[in-house]
Amino acid sequence: MLDPDSQLMLKFKSGDTISFEKLVKKYKEKIVNVIYQFIGDKEEAEDLAIEVFLRVYRARKRYKPRAKFTTWLYKIAANLCLNEIRKKARFQTVSLSESIPSEAEEKLMLIEKIANSSPSPQDILEEKERNTLIRKAIDSLPAKQRIAIILQIYEGLSYKEISKILNCSVKSVERRLYRARTNLKEKLAPYLKGEKYNGGF
């Protein structure tokens, strides 16, 4: 049975523009957020999100619901992000302090430790330093590892869903995420060494 979003896309394929507007309204912010986490520039993320939906619009006649609509949509966004990264010599930083799901796995325990309901000036300074370390660590990951981590952390996607989006095997996704966690752990090791830490990437 088709998911409701795929049904909306099929209606759009048949000429129902209202269905397309519903999909844009439902997913625009999510797509902006995913792109932003990857490239670190809000205005550019908004521009690229428009390009994602333009591609959806242009592909309507060719659309076939072989997977969930969201998988197809994220695949378009992921490819656009990877293409953008290839054009740039340097990556912009990504904020890990925004839009993190409450159900995030143990990889986010470090980030959760940073939160403090009543921070002192010293706490604020330390938080800024820690966030900078985390941003630099994520920022330095190879593009494919980086987008796999973002899709898992921010969107909570399964290995299978990520494999469809990145057009690779589940084993390949597992390897990318393992390498990403290993790289993050190594880069953050000097910081983690000085504190008690029960979680891990």
N, C-alpha and C positions, 0 to 999 in steps of 0.2 A: 504494500500500500504506500502511495506517495505521501511524503510529508506535506503539511499545509503550504509551506513556502514554495515547494516545487510545483504545487497545483497553481499557486498564484503566478509563477513564472510561465507555466503553460498557458494560462489565461492571457498573459501579456503577449505571448508568442502568437496567440490568435487575434490580437488586436485590442485587448482590454488594457488601456494605458493606466487606468485606476489601480490595477494590480501592481504595476511597476512602481507607482507612487507609494503604495503600501509597503513594498519591499525596501524602498529607499528610506522611508520614514523609520522603519523597524531597525535597519542595519547601518544607517549612515554613521551614527556615533560610535558603534562598535568598530567599524572599519577605520574610521579616523583614529581611534585609540590604538588599534593594532599597528597601524602605519607609524603613528607617533612614537610608540614604544621602540620601533625599529630604527627610525631615522632621527628622532629627537627634535624635530622642528614642527610646531603646531600648525603654522600657516601652510607649510609644504605638505603636511599630512592631510590637511583639508583639501588642498588642490589635488593631491594624488587620489584621495577618496572619490572626488568627482570623476577622475579618470577611470577608476574602478567601475563606477556605475555607468559611465559612458560605454565601457567595454561590455558590460552586461546588456545595455541597450542595443548595441550593435550586434551582439551575438544571439539575440532573441530568436531569430529564424533558424539558427543552427542548434539551439538548445535541446538537449535530450537528458531527461532525469536519470542518469546512470548512478548518481550518488545523491546524498542529501544536498539541498540547495546551498546550505551554509558551507559545505565542503568545497563546492564549486566556486562559491563567492570568495572564500578565503584563499583558494588556489590562485585566483586572479590577482588578489591583493598581494599574496606572497611573491608571485612572479614579478609584479610591478616593483615591489620593494627590492628584490634581488637585482633587477635591472638598474634601479636607481643607485644601489650601492656600487655596482660595477662601474658606474660613470664617475664616481667620486674617489678622489685619492685619499681622503680622510673621512672618518666617521664622526658624526656629531654625537654628543652624549645623549643617553637615554635615561629618563627619570624612572626609577623603580619605586618611587613613593606614591604613584598614582594608579588607580584602577586595578589594584591587586585583589583578586577574589578572596573572600574569607575562607574558602575551602582549600586554599593553596597547600601544597604538600610540604614536607620537611625542608625542602630547598629554601623556603621563605622564612624559616625560623629566625635567621639572622636579621632579616628586615623587620620582623615583628618585634625583635628585641630592642630595636632602635626606638620604637614608639614609646612615648612617655607622656602621660596625661598632665603632669605638672613639671615641665622641664626647667631646670635652673639655667643660667647663662652658660655654665660649663657644659651642661647636658646638651644645650643647643649647639655649641661649638663642636662637641664630640660627634653629635648626630650628623652635622654637616660634613665632617671629615669622613665618617663611615659611609655616608651616602656617596661621597665622591669616589671612595675606594670601590664601592660596588658598581657604580656607573662605569668607571674606567675598566673594571674587570669584564663586565658585560660587553662594553663597547669594543674590547679587543678580541672578542671571539670571531672566528671565521663566520662569514655571512650565513652559511647553511646551519651551523650550530646555533647561531644567534636566533634565527627565526624559529627554529624548532623549540628552543627554550621559551621564547615569547609566546608561541602558540600553546605550549603546555601550561605555562604559568598564568598568563593573562586570560586565555580563553578556556583553559581547563580541558583541552582536547585530548583525546586518547591517542595512543601510538598509531592505531589504525587510521584514525582521521587525519593525523599529521602526515602519514605515509601517502595518503591519497592527495593531499594538498601539495606536498613536495614531489609527488610522482616518483616515489622510491619505495623500497620494501620496508616492512615493519622492523626487520633486523637492522636496516640502515638507519632508521629513526632511533632505535635503541643505541646504536653505536654513536650517533651524533650527540644524543643527550648525555651519554656516558662521558664522551670526550669533553663536552661542554662543562659538565659538573666537575670533571677532573681539572680542567683548565681553570675554572673559577676557584676551586679549592686551593690550587697551587698559587694563584695570584693573590688570594686573600689570606694565605697561610701566615704571613708576617703579622697581620692584624689578629687573626684567630688565636695565634700562639700566646698572645698576651692576655686572653680572657678565657673564662670558663665557657665552654660552648658545647652544647649537647646535640645540636642539629647539624645539618650539612647540606651542601649542594649535591 
